[in-house]
Structure formats: C-alpha cells, structure tokens
C-alpha cells in the first residue's frame, strides 16, 4: 500500500445556483477484502449523498447490456490500455460507483468519491474504468494521475479530443467528462489545422472555467485575450447524445 495522500477539494468562484446535475460513474475491478475501505486516509468522508456503490460478480456483470468491456468501448479500451484491460477482464468482482447529485459550489463531492476509489485500490482493486473519459486505468496509473499532492489538475478529470471536421483541413476539438462538474461539454467546430494548438489551449481554458462554475448562455459571445472574434455559444445535446452523453456548448471557429 502506498502512503496515502489527502485529496483536496477546490472552491468554484464562478459558480451560481442552478438546476444542473453532477453525474459520476466509475467501475472498480478486483478481488476485494471484506474490510472497510480506508477512505479517511485520503481526506474522504465516504461517498456523498446521491452516489452509491454496488457490488457485482464479474460473471454476472458480463450479462448487462451496457457491460463496458465489450462492444465498441471494450475494443477501444483493449487497444488503448491492453495490460489494464487484461487485469480488469480477469478480475472476479466489480464495484460500480455512480449517481447524480445537485450542482455544488465546491468540489468536496469529487474529493470524497476519489478518496473512496483510492481506498478500494488499497483493499484489492486492480483497475478503474472512468467511462466518461473513455479511459481504463490500472491501479498504478490511476494513483499517478489522481493521487497528486495539492491535487490533480482539472485537466486530468476531462478528456480533450481532436478529430477531423466536415471541411478539408478542419478540426473538431471537443471534450468528454464535464458532467463530473454539472456542466456541458465543449465543442469547437471548423477549426483550421494551423489553429489546432490554439484551439486546444482555448478548450483547456473553457474546461477550467466551467469546472470552476462558469455558465455559458445561448448566443453569448466569447471575448477574451487571444481568442478569435466571432465565437458565439450555441447550446445543444442531451444525456442521449452519442458524442458527449451530455449537453454541450459549441463554438464555430470563424472563417
């Protein structure tokens, strides 16, 4: 067992009350000891109200329609992290941590949940799947990413993707995972390839703003130093959206 590191929570200075919901979901694979997970060692008071943990025999979970280690997601996870995929697939037990909570002005809910996940690794967990960022971690990799003194950076909690867009030499820069903060994901469309790095840096700034509580309104112009003029927010999406599994705020790069 590694020496525990207290996971901090951060305030959200741009936060205003809303009807939005925070959504968390994780799968922890392993063979677990019949003891209380030492989440207090990580500064966690246990799972927040609204987030629950359920235990499953892996053989039973394989029968679920949404079983995450098969189908398109499973193939992608196996390709991206073959060693983590193997230990997860071979694990006899799976703990599912998931739920919804009200939008919050601070991130104690995330600290408490991550503290429980860290503790589950200490009592037999071998891999953690975060389906919101399409990533399967072995235990050592998860610890390196999230058990960081003074806390993992906000960027570690969200996936930023870069794909080809509908036009030639155009990119689509977009995110997954901002449901963890009760916020829509970011979509930057029609980005010229030469502006890819600039758009990626802008996407990171927008992720951080939303993680700190900011909201974008439909039709709101984005004005900031280093940001091209003409970017206007368009709200869309839903939990059923196949690209985001979330709502999104989209900006179209000016020609």
Residue pairs with C-beta under 8 A, 6 or more apart in sequence:
1 122
2 143
2 147
4 38
4 41
4 42
4 118
5 42
5 147
5 148
5 149
6 42
6 43
7 42
7 43
7 44
7 111
7 114
7 115
7 118
7 146
7 147
7 151
8 43
8 111
8 150
8 151
9 106
9 107
9 108
9 110
9 111
10 106
10 107
10 151
10 212
11 105
11 106
11 107
12 104
12 105
12 106
12 107
12 181
12 211
12 212
12 213
13 212
13 213
14 209
14 212
14 213
14 214
14 215
15 103
15 104
15 105
15 212
15 213
16 213
16 215
17 103
17 105
18 103
18 182
18 215
19 103
20 103
20 182
20 183
21 100
21 101
21 102
21 103
21 182
22 100
22 101
22 102
22 103
22 104
22 109
22 179
22 180
22 181
22 182
23 99
23 100
23 132
23 179
23 180
23 182
23 246
24 51
24 97
24 98
24 99
24 100
24 101
24 109
24 110
24 113
24 180
25 96
25 97
25 98
25 130
25 131
25 132
26 96
26 97
26 98
26 113
26 117
26 128
26 129
26 130
26 131
27 68
27 94
27 95
27 96
27 97
27 128
27 129
27 131
28 94
28 95
28 96
28 97
28 117
28 120
28 121
28 125
28 127
28 128
28 129
29 58
29 87
29 88
29 91
29 93
29 94
29 125
29 126
29 127
29 128
29 129
30 91
30 93
30 95
30 120
30 121
30 124
30 125
30 126
30 127
31 91
31 92
31 93
31 124
31 126
32 55
32 93
32 95
32 120
32 123
32 124
32 125
33 123
33 124
35 123
37 116
37 119
37 120
37 122
37 123
38 119
38 122
38 123
39 45
39 46
39 112
39 115
39 116
39 118
39 119
40 115
41 115
41 119
41 122
42 114
42 115
42 118
42 119
42 147
43 111
43 115
44 111
44 112
44 113
44 114
44 115
44 116
44 118
44 119
45 112
46 112
46 116
47 53
47 97
47 99
47 112
47 113
47 116
48 101
48 108
48 109
48 112
48 113
49 101
50 99
50 100
50 101
50 102
51 97
51 98
51 99
51 101
51 109
51 113
52 97
52 98
52 99
53 95
53 96
53 97
53 116
54 95
54 96
55 93
55 94
55 95
56 93
56 94
56 95
56 96
57 92
57 93
57 94
58 91
58 92
58 93
58 94
59 92
61 67
61 94
62 69
62 70
67 74
68 74
68 77
68 129
68 131
69 77
69 78
69 85
69 88
69 89
69 129
73 131
73 134
74 85
76 134
77 84
77 85
77 129
77 134
77 135
77 136
78 85
80 135
80 136
81 135
81 136
81 137
81 138
81 141
83 138
84 127
84 136
84 137
84 138
84 141
85 136
87 126
87 127
87 138
88 126
88 127
88 129
88 136
91 126
91 127
93 124
95 120
95 125
97 113
97 116
97 117
101 109
103 182
104 182
105 213
107 181
110 157
110 180
114 146
117 125
117 128
117 142
117 146
118 143
118 146
118 147
121 128
121 139
121 142
121 143
125 139
126 138
126 139
127 136
127 137
127 138
127 139
127 142
128 136
128 137
128 139
128 142
129 135
129 136
129 137
130 136
130 137
130 177
132 159
132 176
132 177
132 179
132 180
132 245
133 157
133 158
133 159
133 176
133 177
134 159
134 176
135 159
137 145
145 152
145 156
146 152
146 156
154 207
154 208
154 211
154 212
155 204
155 207
155 208
157 177
157 180
157 181
157 211
158 175
158 176
158 177
158 178
158 180
158 207
158 211
159 175
159 176
159 177
160 173
160 174
160 175
160 200
160 203
160 204
160 207
161 172
161 173
161 174
161 175
161 176
162 171
162 172
162 173
162 196
162 200
163 171
163 172
163 174
164 170
164 171
164 172
165 171
165 172
165 189
165 190
165 191
166 190
167 190
169 192
169 193
170 190
170 191
170 192
170 193
171 191
171 192
171 193
171 195
171 196
171 199
172 187
172 188
172 189
172 191
173 186
173 187
173 188
173 191
173 196
173 199
173 200
173 203
174 185
174 186
174 187
174 188
174 203
174 243
174 244
174 248
175 185
175 186
175 187
175 203
175 207
175 244
176 185
176 244
176 245
176 246
177 185
178 184
178 185
178 186
178 207
178 210
178 211
178 246
179 185
179 245
179 246
181 210
181 211
181 213
183 210
183 211
183 214
183 215
184 210
184 216
184 235
184 237
184 244
184 246
184 247
184 248
184 249
185 237
185 244
185 246
185 247
185 248
185 249
186 203
186 206
186 207
186 210
186 248
186 249
186 251
187 244
187 248
187 249
187 250
187 251
188 199
188 202
188 203
188 250
188 251
188 253
189 250
189 251
189 252
189 253
190 252
190 253
190 255
191 199
191 253
192 253
195 228
195 253
198 226
199 253
202 226
202 227
205 224
210 216
216 222
216 233
216 235
216 249
217 233
217 235
218 233
218 234
218 235
219 232
219 233
219 234
220 232
220 233
221 231
221 232
221 233
222 231
222 232
222 233
222 251
223 229
228 253
228 254
229 254
230 254
231 251
231 252
231 253
231 254
232 251
232 252
233 249
233 250
233 251
234 249
234 250
234 251
234 252
235 247
235 248
235 249
235 250
236 247
236 248
236 250
237 243
237 244
237 246
237 247
237 248
238 246
238 247
239 245
239 246
239 247
241 247
241 248
